[in-house]
Amino acid sequence: MVSITFQPTTEDRILFVGGGEVAERRIRLFIEEPCNIVVIAPVVTDRIGQWAKEKRIIWWDRAFTSDDEQFIITSSLFFICTDNHKLNDSLHALGKKHHVWTNRSDDPGACRFTIPSSLELGDLHIAISANNVGPRINRLVRQDMMNRYGQLQKAMPRLKIFREEVKLLL
């Protein structure tokens, strides 16, 4: 498996079909990025609804229709986050047809890309992936790493300054 980093820009649209907890977790990864987040779902979590009210995302309060295929075509990333397996099959086929990077929450093996669990300790950023074994494994490893390396968050700024001072001396 190849690991890549995606840096969204203002030209990137990230499309989510479904507005539950899985969609919320995925949206949270992009909410501070300079991209256009679009959610198509008749029901969303309170948090997604709040982001829509704040104009941080666009929420179309309805079910996905065949007319929405155009939004798949013009998206940089496409997240399928519904609990309707038949709909997910159709959406996945559309993502494949249009060669759009697609992530399907109910079938990790069908994903064109996956989202690793991540841990940020100041300047230290760690991505954790159990190669689609399950999100619980990622969470357990993340928690273990937080317990082991949480103190680095406090030390990293000082280490950064110390390193620069040593480089100047050498």
Steps between C-alpha positions, in 0.01 A plus 500: 500500500625848413456778751439850366416836650220707350520876548161646401481837326215741435441327165437162662147375565464219749164328466329304776185296446363425844502715810545270798781455749740350244450796267551739792832335591618525139381859456682598819827413322434762232295767678798731558637452147439746215271266306131477412322234702161389370271262691197339337280339766141534621618472862830613654656507845459812709864591438468473120184711521691759702782511244237560231344786702848649542549475119806280548342230284215475253223262604235391254219377721380216276580154376752446221340493152630413154524876430777516762737292287645827369627577851686170514672577169623838625615387844859440605397251769171314542389350832214251509367500856149355492366187667320397180713227342314507167539878470867468596549244220350746249704792630818296498435401137458869409823594673679223313340595168622859533843411644439698819691414817227327700479389862219267599435472873322163485760318287863601565621252237313693232661834589729674257658665806470466874529746786745391767445589860727788588663638807638851533736577783607856431725485194501120501237353267448124497275306260379158614353237271425134565451441124120484526496243780268732688473848649509358853861387450591850379335656806679263739840570344427874498408494869812299584720745310332794670573344840862425406590819312261763635783671687672573167237764432649710779862422411485546121515884495803497733668225295443701183670807653783288640558338158524841330750618762715189451491547120624858543787382719607237249 
